[in-house]
Amino acid sequence: MLRFEPDTSHADWVLHAPVTWQELVTCGPRGHQAEVRVVPLPEDDIAERGLCSRLIPLLRAATTTPEDCLHALWLGATGIAAGVEPGLPDSVLTGPTVTLRDETGHPVREYRLFRGPVDDVGSWGAVDPATGRSRDRWLPPAHLLWPADRAWFVASDVDDDDTCVSGRESLVRAIRADPVLTAGSSLGCGRCP
């Protein structure tokens, strides 16, 4: 299970990337060798678990820090903004946020930062207070995801139907070669081929 990361400085390099906030949430920061858009699989549910299950082994192989990744969860997806109790601990709900701002400095997206293995994508630790059952499947996987060594970056914005993965050319080739994934769409920010 992921653990909440209160030290938001781990996301400073993302927040200070020289791109618009829209490009950041749909494509990520610039600087990797290659990037690709991946369309969700037909059998994916709202949490896109199938897409993650296909990408995770490829992402794990493309970093030296697969056990140390940063997972950012948009607050709007948790139900907090609508007054819904997502089942996350109070320390998470009241903890510091990673805040993206537009060109005028206005906050446009707030994320809670978690840390843990790439294999634990979407294991937020949300629990139904009445039943004790996990609520993780009702929350999406990470909206922004990167390993500590910054070898790749995954952006899955709430307003997009696809996911952008940037990293080394070998990672992008592996994604394109996967017989199940549909890669190479020109949707989103337009950076990805």
KAHU-V467735 format. One record per run of one state. SS is the DSSP state (~ for helix, > for strand, _ for the rest). FROM is the first residue (numbers start at 0). TO is the last residue. Records with the same first field share a line. If there is no record, write none. Layout:
SS=FROM-TO, FROM-TO
//
This chain:
_=0-1, 4-6, 15-19, 27-32, 39-47, 61-67, 78-78, 82-88, 93-96, 101-105, 116-116, 120-125, 127-132, 134-134, 138-142, 147-151, 155-160, 167-167, 177-180, 183-192
>=2-3, 33-38, 68-73, 97-100, 106-115, 126-126, 133-133, 143-146, 152-154, 161-166, 181-182
~=7-14, 20-26, 48-60, 74-77, 79-81, 89-92, 117-119, 135-137, 168-176
//
